[in-house]
Amino acid sequence: MKRIYLDNAATSYPKAPGLGSVIAQYIENSSVNLNRTESSESFSVFETIYGLRENLCTLYNYNHPESIAFTKNVTESLNWIIKGLLTEKDHVIVSSNEHNAMMRPLVQMGIQFDRIPSNDHGFADYCKLESLIRPNTKAILINGAGNVSGAIEDLSIPAEIAKKHNLLFFIDAAQASPFVDIDMQKLNLAGVAFTGHKSFLGPQGTGGMILRRDIAETINPLIAGGTGSESDRETIPTSLPDRLTPGTENIPGLVGLAHSVKYVIENKKVLYERIMERTEKLYLGLEAIDGIDIKGPNLNERRTGVISITSDKKDIAEISSLLLERGGIETRVGLHCSPSAHKSLGTFPTGTLRFSPGPFTTDDEIETTISLIKEIIND
């Protein structure tokens, strides 16, 4: 049975063309440890990863590649930001659509927070934002695009409010990058947390955060250790990016990510068009099925390729299971690690069945999916 993969919001598949070969080439022929081994291979790999930094700076419109810290995912990046900058005396504002990657470290650290209310399409109601600001409010942290609804937030509004009240403004770009424009200069951002394995089409275990330089210089590192520099001292290095890169990094993954990011940037327009063409086709097909209710934005609203559904005719977990059993169709069902978002959409605690086409999803795969859902619903 052919595999039909519709869970790109969890991780992308297929990955960028040639990714496997690039990683294999590094592991088999070029393995080095940066800032340690004196070799021509080490210099070559350094240039590759510095090129990745430069491409990310171009994407996010920021001119300090040394202010990027690579992590294994957005979750780790958000933990760096929250635990490195905030204390239990601080208050922050989040949206009602945040992933547990944001919420769990806030709760774990006992940091006070308020949620911006959202409507039933998954968009934050920013007219309520300023009323949530307290004397000890330090930051606004926003999910750039919902992993349940697919709603793309208008980031310019919280950016203006953050600037007006001198608050730090951070974006969780897990579902937004690279196809949603995030301009660090224009939005006056303190930082962006990104992941490599979703729409960047890179390997799992890669990601990072691009931080405003003053934040990069002062954030309390989540991890401390050897960097290959300033080794005469037992204190954390002051130079960037060294103070943000302790220990041996996931160099095979970063070499792969460099390849994927370059590919995505060079083909960004056509990749995004493919995603949205398949999304529209799937949305219209699902919309026409009696018993299916689509949650989140309409097609004419700001949205990603994420489509979440419920059904009053069939249990969504059963639909998901039958899609896999009968058609080899891979989806995701449940709460998607975002209970607050489901409360906003009215789908808590059952959750939704989520579809997320990617740039390599075909029309035939979408047609097969729609046809099989009709069959399952009418069984």
N, C-alpha and C positions, 0 to 999 in steps of 0.2 A: 504493500500500500504506500502510495506517495505521501511524503510528509508535507503538510500545509501548516506553516508556522505563522501564527497571528498573535504573538505575544512579545512584540518588539519593545513594548513599554517596560518589560521585565529585563530583557537583554536582546540585543539585535542578532538576527540570523537571516541570511548569511552575513558574514562580516565583510569588511572591505576586501575587494579582490587582491590576492597576493599576500594577505596578512600572515597566513600560516607559514608561507615560504620565508618571509622576512624574519619571523621569530626563530624558525628552525635554522636559518643561516647564521643568525647571531649565536644561538646556543652551540651549534656545531663548529663554528669557525672563529668566533670573535669574543667569547666570554672574557670579560675583564671587570675589575671593580674600580669605578671612577674615583679619582682623587687618591688612588692608592698605587696601582700598577703603572710604572713608567714604560709605556709602549706606544707604538703607532696605532694599534687597535684602540687603545684607551682614548687617544686624541680624536679618532674617527667617531667613536661612540659619543664622546662629549659633544662634538659638533652636531650629531644627529639629535641629541636631546636638547641642545641649545636651540636648534632649529624648531623643535616642537614648542619650546617656550616662545619663540618669536611668532610662530603661527597663531598660538593662543592669544598673544598680545594683540595681534592684528584683528583677530576675531572679536575680541572684547574691547578694542580701542583703548589700549593702555600701553605705555612705553617703558615699563619696568619688568623685563623678563626675569630678572633676579628675584622678583617678589612673588613668584609662583612656587608653591609647595606641592609636590606630588604625593598623593595618598593612594589608598587602594580603592576608594569610592567616595561618593558624596557623604555617606554616613560618617566616615572618618574625618572628612573635611569639616563637617558641621560640629563634630565633637571637638576638634581643634579650636574652632571659632568660639563656641559656647564656653568651653572649659578654660580656654586661654584668655578670654576677655571679660567674662562675667562672673559675678559672685551672687550669693543669696541676698545681698543688699540691693541688687539691681532689679529693675523691672524692664521687660521687653514686650513688644507687640508683635503678634504673629497673625496670619490669616486663619480662617476656619478650615482651610484645605491642606494643612500641613501633614507631611509624612511623619511616621514615628522616628525617622532619622533626625528630625528637628525636635519633636516633642519629648522623646524619652531622655535625651541628655538634659533638657530644661528641667524636667521633673526630677531626674536623678540628682541634679545639683541644687534643687530647692530654689530655683530662680523664679521669681514672680512673673506671670505673664497674663495678658488679656488677648482675646481672639477678636479679630475684625469679623463681624457677621458676613455671611455669604448668602446669595440668593439660591433658588433651587436649580439654577443652571451652572452653579459652581463658581460664580464671579464674586469677588469680595466687594462689599458695600463700603467704599472708601469715605463716604460722607460721615461715617461714624468714627473714623480713625482718630481724628484730633481729640475727640472727647475721651479717648482712652489713655492719653498721655498723662503721666504723673510726674511729680518732681524728681523721682529717682529713675525715670525711664531712660534707658541708655541706648536702645537699639530697636530697629524694626527689621524683622526677618520674614521674608516672603518667598513662598513657592512660586516660581515664575510661570509654571504651567501645571495644572492638576493631573495627578497620575490616575485619578478615578474618573473625573469628568472630561478631561482634555481641554478645559478652559484655559486660555492664555490671558494672564492678568495684564492690565494696563499699568506698567511699572512707573510711569511718569508721575502719577498722582502720589503714591507713597514717597517717591523720590523728592518731590517738592516739599512735602510735609516734613520729611526727615531733615532736609536742608534748613528749612525755616526754624526748626526747633533744635538744631545742632545735634541730631541723633545719628548714630551709625546705621547704615542701611546695607543689609546683606541679602543676596539672592541665592536660593537653592535652584540650580539650573538643571537638575537631573533630567527632567522631561522637556525643558525648554531648549537647551543647546543641542546643536548649533543653528537650528532653523528659526528660532525666535531671536531677533536682534537684541543684544544686551550690551549697551555702550557704557563702559565704566565712567568715562569722563562726563558724558551728558547726564547720566543718572546720579553722578556724585557718589558712586558706590564705595563702601568700605571693603567689599569683597564679593566674589562669586565662587560658589562651590559647584564643581562640575564632575561628571563621571565619564569614563572613556568607553564603556561597553554598551551604551544604548545608541543614541543617534549618531555618535561619533564612529560607530561601527568598529570599535576597537576591542581589545581583549578584556576579559573580566579581570578584576584586581587592579585596575588602573583608574585614576581620577586625580583630583587635586583641588586647589583653591588658588585663585589669583587675588592677591591682597593689595590694598593701597599701601604704598611703600612705608608710611609711618606705622601702619598696623603690622606689617611684616617685621619691622624693626623692634616692635615692643610687645607683640603677643607672647604669652608664656607658652613655650613649646609643649605640646602634649607628651612628646617623647624626647629624651636627651641621650646623647651617646657620641660615638666617634663619627667624625665627618671627613677625616683625612686632612684637616686644616687646623691651625692654631693648636696643634697637638701638645704643645708645651704647657697648656693650661687645662685645669679640670673644670673650668667654667664653660658655659655654652658660648660658642663663637658669636661674635657680633656681626660678622660679615654675612651678606646674602649672596646666594641662597643657602649657605652652609648652615646657618642657625635653624633653618627649616627642613634640613635633609639629614637627620641623624641615621647612622647605620647604613647597611647596604640596601639600596633601593631595588625595586622590581625592574631591573634594567631590561630583561627580555620583554616585559610588558610595555615599558616606556618606548623601546625601539619599535614595537608593534604599534603603539599609540601614535608615534610620530608618523608612521606610514599611513595610518587610518585618518588622522586629522588632515594631513596633506591631501589625501584623496577626497575627503568630504569637502574641504574648502574649495578645491578645484572644480568639484562637480555639484556644489551646493544647490544651485537653482534647479537642475534637472532631478536631483534626488528628492528635493522637497516637492516638486511637482508630481512626481510619481506617487509619493506617499499620499498626497491630498487627492489625487485622482482616484486611487483605490479606496480611500476613506469615503469619498462622496458616493462611489458606487455601492459600497457596503452599507452606508447610512441609508441610502434610498431603498435598497433592497430590504433592510431590516424594518424600516418605517412602514413598508407595505404589508408586513406580515401581521395578521390579527393575533393579538395575544402577546406581542412584543412591545415594550415601552422603553424608549431610548432616554437615558438620563444625561444631563449636561447640555452644552450649547447646541443651538441649531446650526445648520450648515452655513448660514450667513453671519454667524458670530465668530469671534476670534477663538479658534480651536486648533488642536493638534490632531494627530491620527488616532487618538484614543477614543473608543466608543464603548460605553457601558450600557448594559441592558438589564431589565428585569422582565418577569413574565407572570401573568396571572393564570396561565394555563398549564405551566410546567415548572417544576423546581429547577432553578438555574444550575445547580450542581449536576442534576441529571442531564440537562442539555449539554453541559460541558463534557461530561463523561461520554455521552452518546456521539458527540462530534468527533471525539478522539477515536472511539471504538469503530464507528462506521466510516469515518472519512479521513482519519489520520490528522485531524484538525486540532492544533494546539492553541489553547486559550488560557485565561486565568479567571478563576471564580473565587469570590469571598470578599474580604475587606481590604485587600491590597495594602496592608500596613498603614491604613489611613482612616481610623475610626471617626475622627472629627469631620473629614470630608463627607463620609457617608451620612453622618447626622445632618449636615447641611443639605444634602440631596434627598433626605428622607428614605435612605436605603439601609439604615442601621437597624438591627444587627445582622440582617441576612446578607447584605452586600450586593454585589452585581456580578454579572458575567461580562468580562472585559475582552474586547478585540483591539488589537493594535497592529495594523498592516505596516510593513516596512517598504523601503525603496525597491526591493526586489520581489515583492508580492506581485503576482500576475492577475490579470482579469479573470482567467479561468479559475484560479484559486478562490477568488471572491465569489464568482458565480456558483461554484461547487458548494461553498459555505452557505450561501443564501438558500440554495435549493435544499440542502440537508436540514437546515433549521426549519424550513417550512414543513418538511416531512416529519421531523421530530415533534414539532408543536401540534401537528394534526394527527399524530398517532393515537 
